[in-house]
Every structure is written in C-alpha cells, then in structure tokens.
Amino acid sequence: MKKQLALASAILGLAVSFGAPVVSNAAYQLNEEVKDPTPALKEASTIGVRTHETKELQNLQNKDAIVVMSFGTTYKETRAKTIDATVAAIQAAHPNTKVVTAFTSHIIRDRIQQKEGITYPTPEEALAQLKSEGYSRVALTSLDVIPGMEYNYDVAVYNLYKNNFKKMTLGTPLMYWMGQEGQTDEVIQTIKAVQSQFPKVGKEDAVLIMAHGTPDPANAYYSVIQDRIHTLGMKNVFIYTVEGTPNLEQVIPQLKLHGIKHVTLMPFMMVAGDHANNDMAGKEPDSHKSILEKEGFKVDTYLHGLGENQNIRNLFVERANESWDALQK
C-alpha cells in the first residue's frame, strides 16, 4: 500500500512522509522539487485542517474569532440540545474568544427567522460581519458528520473568503481520518462514542443507526462505518441511510438472515429533526418504523441526535480545537 501511495505521490509531485505518526491536521506536502506549483496543484494536495495566510494583510493586528458551521434544524428542542449545546461547549473551551454559529441551510435559517424571530447567519454573512467588526483571523469549524456535500460547502466558503482575512483555518468534520498513515481512526473513535447510547442486545435484537446519506462519493464512509462496527465486535449493529446507500430495503434481508426479531432505531445525525421524527419514527405507512413492523419486527425508537451525546460533543470540541490551534501557529 505504501509503495502504491509513494508511486502516486511521485506522479503528482507530492511528498508523503512515512514514519512517526502524524498529527491530526497533517497534510501532504508538495515535493521540494516542485519549485512553482500552480494553485490547482496546491489545492489538490491540501487535506486535513486547512490553513491560509494572506500576505497583504499580515500587518493587521490579531483579532480572532471562531465560526461554527452547521446545517441547522427547524426543530427548536433538538437544536437546543444538540447544536446550541455543542457550540456552548466550544465557547466554554475558548471563553475569551468570539464564537459565531452559522447555518449552511439557507432554507432552514430563513424558516427559523420567520417562525422564531431568531437570525442565524449563513457562513458568508457571518464572515462579512466579522470582517466589518475588525476581526482579522478566523478559525472555521464544522458540525458535519462526514466530509460530504455539506462539508464541500464549508470548503467552498473557506476558499472564497480566506483572502479577506489575515489568516483563516478550516477544521475537519466528526469523521475524516480513517487511520491511514498513522492518523487517528476517527470512525472507530466516533462509533465508540455512540456506543454509550446503545441498548443491550441479545441474539434476536439489533440496533439500526440511521445516517443521512449523500450523493457525494463520501457516501462510501457508511461502508467504512459498517466495517469498523464489525472490527469492534459489535454484533447486530447496522447502519443505513435515508438518502444514500445502504438503504433500509438493503438492510432488512440482513436482519432476517441473522434471525433478528426486535430492532431499535436511532438517528446517526447531529440532530433528531425531520428525518428522525418522520422518516424514521413516524406513524405513516412509509416510515422506517412502519415498514419494519410490517415485515414482522418489533420496533423501538431512540429520538436523540448525536449532539445530545456528551462523548460526541467532546469530539466536536476537539475538531474545533484543531482548527483553533492551527490559527495560533
């Protein structure tokens, strides 16, 4: 495997370091033989925590802020217990720093503004406001679970606004590294954190964790998650998605194959919003609960988002700290 990676790095003109374990914000470095790399090559070689310094703004005084980016939810109760609670934990870790919550779903933030009179800025609005207030350095952090479509938005915001500030960093989502090249296996780390909320299961019991799914190739993370579930020896635990693969229809045959009679459904999402309350646990005939009951399973539901889990909140604080630490270097 290392030989294959080394060959790929030679073709791309990248240098990959093998040896002592690297830190979580490590990235491939351009080979020293590449004297005049193009912007595209620099972008292609950037992984992990991203860092940018704008040369023209280096004379500005340091004034730092953190922007926490989340998709958001219109479900007020779960928002308070998950997103707001996680942002509060990040703020507690940085008591003297301005921390701003920004929602990447423009529709959700508009609906909240209309129904509750609360204004959550988009990431673009948050950065424009920070710029107007004289903030010169910004650490961006994400409450995304995997680096899928929503994290692509975060990366786009970073790339489009990084030259407006003296320095900008962008952290990674909950699961990014998978143990490759000495990195922490954040998939195993996350599963262990979520395991604390699993009920005890017997031979005829199973836990189904419902993820969102994404049209992005990052949907492959769900296969990795299932693999790590097996690696950890967790029997009768399956992941499925609402809008990706594997879906519920693909998991049901596995349940029958394993002789499962009783299923506990729980969201593998930051919040227990519309997908959890309606798609998963709703009373409609096409809800996952109803479909499973029709197939003969006894079904219980666990309506709590990942953000309610203290272990998960701690991991999100770690991700924010990684972005913050990169800002301070």
Secondary structure, 3 states (H helix, E strand, C coil): CHHHHHHHHHHHCEECCCCCCCCCCCCCEECCCCCCCCHHHHHHCCCCCEEEECHHHCCCCCCEEEEEEECCCCCHHHHHHHHHHHHHHHHHHCCCCEEEEEECCHHHHHHHHHHHCCCCCCHHHHHHHHHHCCCCEEEEEECCCCCCHHHHHHHHHHHHHHHHCCEEEECCCCCCCECHHHCCEHHHHHHHHHHCCCCCCCCCEEEEEEECCCCCHHHHHHHHHHHHHHHCCCCCEEEEECCCCCCHHHHHHHHHHCCCCEEEEEECCCCCCHHHHHHHCCCCCCCHHHHHHHCCCEEEECCCCHHHCHHHHHHHHHHHHHHHHHHHC
